[in-house]
Amino acid sequence: MPKRCLMLAIPFACGLASVALADDLKPPAPANADVTICLNGGETDAEIAACRRVIQDGKASDGDRSLAHGVLGYADVSAGAFDPAIDEFGKAIALDPNAAFAYNGRATALFSKGDYDRAVADADKAVGLRPNDFPDAYVVLGTLADRNGDHNARIAYMSKAIALKPDYAEAYAGRGNGYLRNNNYDMALADFDKAVALKPGLAGQLSQAYQNLYIERGGLFEKKRDLAAAIGDYTKALALNPSNARALNDRGDAYNALEDFPKALADLTQAVAANPNNAVTLSNRGVAYYGLHDFDHAIADQTTAISLRPDFANAYFLRGMAYNDKPDLAHAVPDFEKALSMTPPSAPAYKGMQAVAVAKRALLNSQPK
């Protein structure tokens, strides 16, 4: 039978029994050969059979039987049999209420089943009993810290797991997500890269996280008006997923800001195809059409954006600009005034909108009836 190995590097799996069974947890002198065989970690059928014999041995100590149940529990977790694992760990804890290794294992099984509150309780118990032995428990605690939006706690727990197990790829990935949610993009990228270097198979699982990182960092660059860097990050996201509507929209918006309207139109047309009901994307494409002096298409896109989001003040203003340049002041002025009425006076764009609306209304009123 092949050896079992857990994704989360659970003690007992893949030769990690020495991590879980510190010297003071092991029986001082195994009463029989079955105990010794069982404590090899439950990675083979012979070891599992030995654990079952220890459990059934009326002469075995409670400590030996607790450890045997724990070994079987880790073997079940490794096989994806979480309910039997939880049962085995419960029996181990009943025999030894301070069996930290059993709390750690049960936390992992409960986490895998989505029973998060109980997983946190068991992980807390494991690290409370043995704070330097169970990196998996810290990963459980770190992953679930985000449920309450505590990204700093996630980072701290994952850092503890990494300190205990420096090659723990999943802990780097988890910490990277914490950094990402804290908008610390460079630290997130470094952790994601480390996770993939340690375990290349994580690249696929982290693809969406990488995309989010590049898009969000690109947005930060765009706010700083570093449009070249922003486009570079959006392009990296699109290299991972060419149909990422958000990356297409954001890169198209950056191209609009650079007045590279053909590239903007290409990106935004793909973004609209991917998400045809996104008012912002349609409005952004309207800007690209406007920049190319295709006023009819610009008006059409802004009109669709308004139909999807009737409170979209900027779309009214942009449609007014397209009408104005047709020129069609009779339609432009109501759009300018509608946009102004929907914009708070404290908004940075208000005075500019007001100046345009007033000037265009005066011009329209001056024309012969």
N, C-alpha and C positions, 0 to 999 in steps of 0.2 A: 504493500500500500504506500502511495507517495506521501511524503511529509506534508502536513498542513501548515499554511503560513497565512497570517492575518494582515490585511491592509493596514490596520492601525497598530501593528507591531505589538500585539498583546503579549504580555509575559506568558511564558510556557510555550508560545509558538515560536518556531524557527530558532530554537536554541536559546531562548531568553529566560528559561526557567531560573537561571542564576540571579536574574534581576528581581524576579518576584519572590523567590525563596531565599531571603537573606539568612545568614547562618543562624540567627536567633529564632527564625521561624521554623527551621527544619528540626525534625526529631533528633535528639542527641545520638541515638543509636537505633537504626531501623530494626524492628523486631524480626523481620523476615525479608527474603529477597524480593517479594512482591512490592514492598514499600519502596525499595531502591529503584526497581524497574519503573514503577509508577511515577516517581519523581523525576524521571528523565524528561517528562513533559507531555505525555499523551499524544505523541506524534505518530505512533505506529499502532497497529492492531494489538500487538503484544503488550505494549505499555498500557493501552486502555483496558485490556483484559486483566492486567495486574492491578490496576486501580479498582476494578469492580471486585476483585477478590479481597482487596484490603477493606473495602466498604462492608463486605459480607463477613469478614473475620471478626468473630465475637471477642477475640483477644486483642485486637488492634486498639490503640488509644484513640480518644476523641480527636486529638491533634492529627494523627495519621489519617483518620477517616475524613476529617475536614479537608485536608490537603488533597486526598484522592477525589473527593467531590469537586474541588476546585479545578483539578486537572481535567476531569471530564467536562466541566463547564466551559473551560477554554477550548477544548476540542470541539464542543458543540458550537461555540461562537465562530470558530474557524470554518466550520462546515455550514454556517448560516442558519443553524438550528437554534434560534434565540429563545424560544419558549423552554425547551429542555435545558438550555444553558442557565436560564434564570432559576429554574427549579434546582439544578445542581448547586448553584452558588448559594441559594437559600438554605439548602441542607448543610453546606459548609459553614455558613454563618451561624446556624442553629447549634452546631457542634462547637464552634469557636467564635463568639461574638466579636473578637478582635482580629478576625481573619481579614486583614486589609486587602490581600490579593483577591479575595472573593468579592469584596465590595467593588474593587476596581473592575473585575470581570463583569459583574452584574451591571455596573454602570454602562459599560460598553454595549451589552446586550439590550438593555433598556433604551439606550440612545438609538440603537439600530432599529428598534421597534417604534420609535417616536414617542416613547413614554418619558418625556423630558424632565418633568418635575422629579420623578423617582430617580432618574439617571443623575441629576444634579446632587440629590441627597446622598446617593451612594458614592459618587466621585468625591464629594466633600468629606465623607467618612474615610475613604481610602487615603486621601492626602493628609487628613487630620491624624490618622494613625501612623502613616509612614510618608512624610512629605517629600522624601527624596528617592522614592522607588517607582513611581507610577506616572510616567509621562502621558500615558493614554488618558488618565483621569483629568489631567490638566487640559488636554485637547477637548475632552467632553465639556469641561467647565468653560473653556474659552469659546467654543463654538456656540454654546447656549447663552453666554453672556450677552450676545448680540440681540437676543429676544427682547431685551429691555433697552436696547440702543446703547449699551455700555461698551463702546468700541475700545476704550482704554483698558478695560478689564480683559477683553478678548486678547489684546496685544500682550498684556502682562502674563496671562495664563499660557499662551502659546510660547512666550519667551522662556517660561519656566520649563515647559516640555522640551524645548530645544536645548536648554542648559543641561537637562538630564540625558538627552539623547540627541547629540548634535547632527546626526544624519536622518532626523525624523522629517521626511519630505512633507507629510501632511501638516505638520505643525508650522512649517514655513509657509505653506499655502494658506493655512488658517490665519496666521499673523499678517500675511500679505493682504487678505481681505479686510482685516481690521484697519490696517494702514490706509487701504483704499477708501474705506468708509469715513476715515478721518481726513480725507483729501491729501494724504501724504503720499503722493504718487511715486516719487522716486524710491522711497522705502518699500512701497508695495511692489514695484517692479523688481527690485533687487530680491525680495523674498520669493516672488513667483518664479524668477529665473533660477534661484537656488533650488526650489522645490522640483522644477523640471530637470535640472542637472542631476539631482539625486535620484529622481524617479521619472524617466522620460514618459512613462505611461500617463502621467498627470497632465501632460500638455493638452490633451483633448478636454479633460475635465475643467481645466483652467482657461479654456479658450474664451468663454464668455467674460470671465473676470478680466482677462487681458484686454478684450474689446472695450469693456466699460472703463478700464484704466486709461486707455489711449483716448477714448472719446472725452472723458472728464478732464484729463490733463490738457487735451486739445482745447476744450472750452476755457480752461484757465489761461492758456496762451492767447486765445482770441480776446478775452477780456483785457489782457495786457497789450493788445494790438500787435502781438507777435504772430502775424498771420501765417508766415512761412512755417514756423514751428507748429502752429495749430494744424495746418494742412498736412504736415508730416505725420502728426499723431493720428489724424483721421485716416490717412492713407494706410498706416500700420493696422488700424482696426479693420479696414476693408480688405487688407491682405489676408486676414484671418477669416473674414466673412464678407464676400463682395456684395451681398444683398442686405447688409445691415442698414436698415432705413435711417436710423438715427445718425450713423456716421456719414451716410450719403447726404442727409439734410444739412448736417453741420459743416461738412466740407463745402457743399454748395453755397451755404451762407457765407463762408469765409471767402470763396471765390467771388461772390457778389461784392463783398467789402473791398476786394482787390480790383473790382470792375473787370474781372475776367469772366464776362457773361456767358460766352459759349461753354466754358467748362462748368460754370454754375448751372446752366440749363441742363447739361448732360447729367450731372449728379442729381439734380432735383427732380428731373423727369423719372429717373430710376427710383428715387425715394417715393414719389407719388405712386408709382406702379406698385411698390411694396406696401404702401399704406395710404390708400386713396382718400381716407377720411381724416387726414391730419391737416387741420386748418393752417397751422404754422408752415408746414412744408409747401402747401399750395400758395400761401402768401409769398413765401420766399421765391418760389418759381415765378410768381407774378413779377417780382422785382427783377429777375433775370430777363424776362420778356421785355419789361420796361427798359432795361438797360440796352437791349437790342432794338429798341424803338418799335417793337411789335405790340402796339398799344391794345389792340383788340384781344390778343391772348392774355395780356396783363390784366385787362379788365375782367376777362372770363375767370381767371384764377382767383382774383380778389373777391369776385362775386361768389364763387363756390366756397371760399374760405369764410365769408360772412354768413352764408347759409348754414355752414356747419357750426359757426360760433358767432351768434348775432351781437355779442358784446365786444367784438374784435375791433377796437378803435383804430389800430394801426392799419388794418386792412381797408377800412373806409378811407383813411387818409391816402393810402397808396393808390387806391382806385381813383380817388379824386385827382391825384397827380397824372394818372394815365389819361383820364378824361380831359384834363387841362391841356395835355400835350397833343391831343388828337387834332384840333382843339374842340372841346365841347364843354364850355363853361356852365351851361345850363345844368349839366349833370355833375360837373366837378364841384361846384359851390355847395350843394346840399351834402355831398360826401365830406368836404372839409368841415362843414359846420357840425355834422353828425359826429365826426371824430373828435372835434373840440368839446362837444357836450358830454362825451363819454370819458374825457381825460381829466383827472384831478388837477386843479390849478397848481398844486405843489409838484407835479411831475416835471422832470427836466425838459420834456418835449412840449410842454403846454404853450409857452410863449411863442415858440416857432410856429406851432399849429395855428395859434391865434393870429399871428401876423399874416400868415398865408390866407386864412379864412376871411379876415377883414379886407385884405387887399383884393382878393378875388371877388368878394361880394360887391365891393365898390366898382370894380371893373365891369361886372355883369350888370349892375344897376345903371351904369353910364352908357350901355349899349342901347341903340334904338329899339323900341318895343316892336 
